[in-house]
Amino acid sequence: WERSEIGFHQQDINVHLQQFWTQLDLRPGQRVFAPLCGKSRDLLWLAGEGHPVTGVEISRLAVEAFFTENGLKPQCWREGAFEIWEVDEIRILLGDFFDLEPQHLADAAGIYDRASLIALPPPMRARYARHLDAILPVGTRVLLVTLEYDQDVLAGPPFAVGEAEVRALYQATHEVELLYTRDALAETSRWRERGLTWLLERVYRLSPHR
């Protein structure tokens, strides 16, 4: 964020969120967790659908930008390892995802992961998935959006995360359902300009076994 290397940030509401969110079958009023949320406007969309939202983000620049750019004036206070920024139904925990404990997400019913798994380098992704499972309430469902491309051409972030890796990370704890795949290269000229010849977006629903 400090170097503005934020290829995973989108200015608009994610189309896959709008199209597939109902696949999690959550009721209005049920809380959604958005890990590594950056300054994503998807939080506003989720709140507009009636969901209290909790995000976690390590970059102060990103958290400040989210509230400033959307004209929101949050209440801020310190709570353990995190600085809490909250306005209406949106709460962002400024701090390290790996410092989260179960009490931070005790009422979460769903997870929206568009830019967290793909923001992490390979050695951290298994740790991320394990920690997520350890802190979430039983029964929490996940909408996961990933990218796939030739990692030899572009180093990332965002990083390429293939279907085999998604299943390896989550199938011990979740039923992994691939909902949608699209060739996204034609719609993203910035990736072609960086040398990519193919780019896939995939959307998954993860439903816990327990």
C-alpha positions as semicolon CSV with decimal commas, in nm:
position;residue;x (nm);y (nm);z (nm)
1;W;0,000;0,000;0,000
2;E;0,281;0,243;0,082
3;R;0,425;0,192;-0,269
4;S;0,077;0,187;-0,430
5;E;0,141;-0,168;-0,558
6;I;-0,223;-0,267;-0,524
7;G;-0,303;-0,473;-0,833
8;F;-0,564;-0,659;-0,628
9;H;-0,769;-0,342;-0,561
10;Q;-1,083;-0,278;-0,767
11;Q;-1,257;0,058;-0,788
12;D;-1,601;-0,090;-0,854
13;I;-1,814;-0,346;-0,674
14;N;-1,697;-0,694;-0,771
15;V;-1,929;-0,850;-1,028
16;H;-1,884;-1,199;-0,884
17;L;-1,989;-1,078;-0,541
18;Q;-2,309;-0,937;-0,685
19;Q;-2,381;-1,246;-0,895
20;F;-2,297;-1,523;-0,649
21;W;-2,346;-1,381;-0,300
22;T;-2,687;-1,546;-0,264
23;Q;-2,513;-1,885;-0,299
24;L;-2,409;-1,855;0,066
25;D;-2,776;-1,838;0,168
26;L;-2,722;-1,582;0,443
27;R;-3,003;-1,381;0,598
28;P;-2,993;-1,003;0,639
29;G;-2,849;-0,928;0,979
30;Q;-2,593;-1,208;0,967
31;R;-2,237;-1,080;0,993
32;V;-1,986;-1,116;0,709
33;F;-1,609;-1,125;0,754
34;A;-1,386;-0,977;0,482
35;P;-1,020;-1,067;0,544
36;L;-0,744;-0,843;0,409
37;C;-1,015;-0,605;0,294
38;G;-0,798;-0,311;0,186
39;K;-1,022;-0,019;0,094
40;S;-1,267;-0,236;-0,100
41;R;-1,605;-0,081;-0,176
42;D;-1,746;-0,434;-0,161
43;L;-1,787;-0,370;0,213
44;L;-2,041;-0,099;0,130
45;W;-2,232;-0,336;-0,097
46;L;-2,248;-0,606;0,170
47;A;-2,369;-0,355;0,428
48;G;-2,629;-0,237;0,177
49;E;-2,755;-0,595;0,153
50;G;-2,824;-0,584;0,526
51;H;-2,511;-0,753;0,657
52;P;-2,297;-0,615;0,939
53;V;-1,942;-0,639;0,805
54;T;-1,611;-0,696;0,982
55;G;-1,292;-0,645;0,783
56;V;-0,931;-0,682;0,885
57;E;-0,651;-0,486;0,721
58;I;-0,289;-0,430;0,818
59;S;-0,237;-0,109;0,618
60;R;-0,336;0,212;0,795
61;L;-0,326;0,388;0,457
62;A;-0,591;0,152;0,319
63;V;-0,819;0,184;0,622
64;E;-0,795;0,563;0,624
65;A;-0,861;0,571;0,248
66;F;-1,173;0,353;0,279
67;F;-1,344;0,587;0,522
68;T;-1,219;0,912;0,366
69;E;-1,301;0,820;0,006
70;N;-1,652;0,711;0,103
71;G;-1,724;1,015;0,317
72;L;-1,757;0,814;0,638
73;K;-1,660;0,937;0,985
74;P;-1,574;0,632;1,198
75;Q;-1,542;0,593;1,571
76;C;-1,194;0,463;1,659
77;W;-1,063;0,288;1,968
78;R;-0,795;0,041;2,071
79;E;-0,884;-0,316;2,164
80;G;-0,596;-0,555;2,228
81;A;-0,387;-0,609;1,915
82;F;-0,624;-0,406;1,698
83;E;-0,735;-0,052;1,639
84;I;-1,109;-0,064;1,569
85;W;-1,262;0,169;1,309
86;E;-1,641;0,152;1,298
87;V;-1,929;0,336;1,140
88;D;-2,285;0,203;1,126
89;E;-2,267;-0,161;1,012
90;I;-1,904;-0,155;0,897
91;R;-1,617;-0,237;1,130
92;I;-1,253;-0,264;1,022
93;L;-0,987;-0,405;1,252
94;L;-0,657;-0,235;1,178
95;G;-0,390;-0,494;1,247
96;D;-0,248;-0,834;1,153
97;F;-0,488;-1,104;1,033
98;F;-0,283;-1,362;1,223
99;D;-0,357;-1,183;1,550
100;L;-0,729;-1,250;1,513
101;E;-0,886;-1,472;1,778
102;P;-1,223;-1,650;1,780
103;Q;-1,390;-1,376;1,985
104;H;-1,328;-1,124;1,707
105;L;-1,547;-1,327;1,470
106;A;-1,783;-1,496;1,713
107;D;-2,095;-1,384;1,524
108;A;-1,964;-1,423;1,166
109;A;-2,186;-1,636;0,942
110;G;-2,011;-1,588;0,608
111;I;-1,678;-1,490;0,457
112;Y;-1,610;-1,293;0,143
113;D;-1,255;-1,354;0,017
114;R;-1,180;-1,179;-0,310
115;A;-0,835;-1,037;-0,244
116;S;-0,691;-1,215;0,057
117;L;-0,581;-1,560;-0,055
118;I;-0,447;-1,419;-0,383
119;A;-0,263;-1,142;-0,197
120;L;-0,048;-1,391;-0,008
121;P;0,270;-1,560;-0,135
122;P;0,265;-1,942;-0,146
123;P;0,433;-2,008;0,191
124;M;0,169;-1,802;0,373
125;R;-0,143;-1,945;0,210
126;A;-0,153;-2,272;0,406
127;R;-0,098;-2,080;0,730
128;Y;-0,379;-1,842;0,630
129;A;-0,625;-2,125;0,564
130;R;-0,540;-2,299;0,893
131;H;-0,578;-1,980;1,094
132;L;-0,906;-1,896;0,925
133;D;-1,048;-2,236;1,015
134;A;-0,926;-2,201;1,374
135;I;-1,095;-1,867;1,441
136;L;-1,427;-1,906;1,260
137;P;-1,753;-2,018;1,418
138;V;-1,882;-2,362;1,322
139;G;-2,082;-2,354;0,999
140;T;-1,931;-2,041;0,845
141;R;-1,956;-2,047;0,465
142;V;-1,711;-1,883;0,224
143;L;-1,737;-1,714;-0,114
144;L;-1,386;-1,726;-0,263
145;V;-1,267;-1,552;-0,580
146;T;-0,927;-1,643;-0,726
147;L;-0,707;-1,567;-1,024
148;E;-0,507;-1,810;-1,236
149;Y;-0,233;-1,710;-1,479
150;D;0,126;-1,795;-1,570
151;Q;0,320;-1,707;-1,254
152;D;0,646;-1,727;-1,453
153;V;0,535;-1,424;-1,656
154;L;0,407;-1,212;-1,368
155;A;0,537;-1,244;-1,016
156;G;0,238;-1,095;-0,832
157;P;0,072;-0,986;-0,615
158;P;-0,199;-1,067;-0,686
159;F;-0,075;-1,424;-0,698
160;A;-0,206;-1,709;-0,910
161;V;-0,394;-1,970;-0,705
162;G;-0,507;-2,274;-0,902
163;E;-0,803;-2,500;-0,838
164;A;-0,581;-2,785;-0,718
165;E;-0,431;-2,559;-0,451
166;V;-0,772;-2,434;-0,339
167;R;-0,886;-2,792;-0,290
168;A;-0,564;-2,887;-0,112
169;L;-0,602;-2,593;0,126
170;Y;-0,968;-2,639;0,211
171;Q;-1,103;-2,984;0,128
172;A;-1,014;-3,130;0,469
173;T;-1,251;-2,884;0,635
174;H;-1,489;-2,776;0,357
175;E;-1,680;-2,902;0,059
176;V;-1,523;-2,707;-0,228
177;E;-1,762;-2,622;-0,512
178;L;-1,643;-2,443;-0,825
179;L;-1,931;-2,214;-0,919
180;Y;-1,791;-2,023;-1,215
181;T;-1,487;-1,978;-1,438
182;R;-1,428;-1,702;-1,690
183;D;-1,151;-1,591;-1,920
184;A;-1,084;-1,242;-1,785
185;L;-0,791;-1,139;-2,004
186;A;-1,003;-0,966;-2,270
187;E;-1,154;-0,736;-2,007
188;T;-0,829;-0,649;-1,831
189;S;-0,588;-0,472;-2,065
190;R;-0,347;-0,390;-1,782
191;W;-0,266;-0,760;-1,747
192;R;-0,205;-0,802;-2,121
193;E;0,026;-0,501;-2,105
194;R;0,223;-0,681;-1,835
195;G;0,276;-0,982;-2,063
196;L;0,000;-1,226;-1,968
197;T;-0,150;-1,438;-2,246
198;W;-0,421;-1,597;-2,032
199;L;-0,603;-1,509;-1,712
200;L;-0,884;-1,700;-1,543
201;E;-1,111;-1,589;-1,263
202;R;-1,276;-1,861;-1,058
203;V;-1,550;-1,840;-0,798
204;Y;-1,587;-2,106;-0,528
205;R;-1,834;-2,179;-0,252
206;L;-1,678;-2,343;0,053
207;S;-1,923;-2,518;0,283
208;P;-1,784;-2,657;0,611
209;H;-1,807;-3,028;0,679
210;R;-1,883;-2,961;1,046
